[in-house]
Amino acid sequence: MCRYAETPYKVHYVCVPCRRSHKYAWDGAEHRCTSCRRPMVFAGHDFAAPRRRNESGWAAVAAVLGAGLRYEGFETCGCGREPKFRPRTRAQVRQRRRVAGRLGLPEAEALAARDPYDLG
């Protein structure tokens, strides 16, 4: 039985410049930030926002969302759960970008890898 088909779950939308996140219905509409009025970015079902003062955490969020990745742990239909790794600090992003550059991999693939040295 599909979990997302039965219940209309809200998803996370993020404004990285303002360091704000809100949950809205997943309706395909453009949601705007409440403070700067810029369009918010869809972050996924399993996003956990870092504290506003955590610059390293928000830099990692910006890198992940900029690479086109989302914070999702559920399968598309919601039946299964496979937790996905996402970097949480600026140092983890730097490390994965360095390995991606060395191996010639796409940045999204390197940021999604739990251990960047197992990519090669």
Secondary structure, DSSP 4 states (H G I P E B T S, - for coil): --HHHHS--EEEEEETTTTEEEEEE-SSPPPB-TTT-PBPEEEESS--PPPTT-HHHHHHHHHHHHTT-----B-SSSS-B-PPP---SHHHHHHHHHHHHHHT--HHHHHH-SSGGG--
